[in-house]
Amino acid sequence: MNPELETKLRALVAHLLEENQKFNLTGIKDPDDAWTKHVLDSLEGLGSELFDGNQTVVDVGTGAGFPGLVLALARPQLRVAFLEATRKKCAFIEATLEKFSIKGARIINERAEDAGQNDRFRAAFDVATARAVGSFAEVAELCLPLVRVGGSVVLWRGENAEIEAQNAEEALDDLGGFLRDVRPYELPSLPTRYHLITIEKVGDTPRFYPRRSGIPKQKPLA
Ligand code: SAH
């Protein structure tokens, strides 16, 4: 990693852990743990060429800003929208964008179900990302409506990604998605085999999706 980027990302972790004491933004409290599980994990996305240009990216359920903040710092030409339902997390991201002079970013303090039915955001992005937001089918339903046809959804998933993806094949088809790539990876000193999933949006998502708030989680398509 280039030293300038590493300095910024270390500063991001320090800032996160400091603010976390006031606002309880993340369960990860140890700096080394946060470095690996938030920063290095988010950086795995850069293996995808989807972040190499000036794409518009929406990070769905960004929480304290992962992977969105890391992508924005590592690839400053990206235009990242941080979509998060919880107001205090949006306030943290707003302050962080300012502190780290991140340009071309926006915050969408909404539920993804509402944003996906809002013409300002529907089919408006080149790429949607999501990490640790919900089941495979749930995040697919939240993310695919936000992406233009020809765009992609990139999901940070755990051990069972391959099986989840197989089980959700029909659901993806209904949503206009096609499973393009499943890439396993590991993180230093962790036993888990993680996966980066790329779904291409090959057709329009029917207007019916995303269903109303809470339904994608309660009645997942797969
Ligand atoms: N992506 C972050 C946060 C994961 S926690 C990370 O990997 O660290 C999941 C976050 O998604 C929470 O902050 C929660 O508020 C948000 N979230 C869950 N469902 C959502 C929805 N339907 N719309 C918007 N945000 C949602």
Residues whose N, C-alpha, C, O or C-beta is under 5 A from the ligand:
A	BS01	SAH	V60 G61 T62 G63 A64 F66 P67 L83 E84 A85 T86 E110 R111 A112 E113 R131 A132 V133
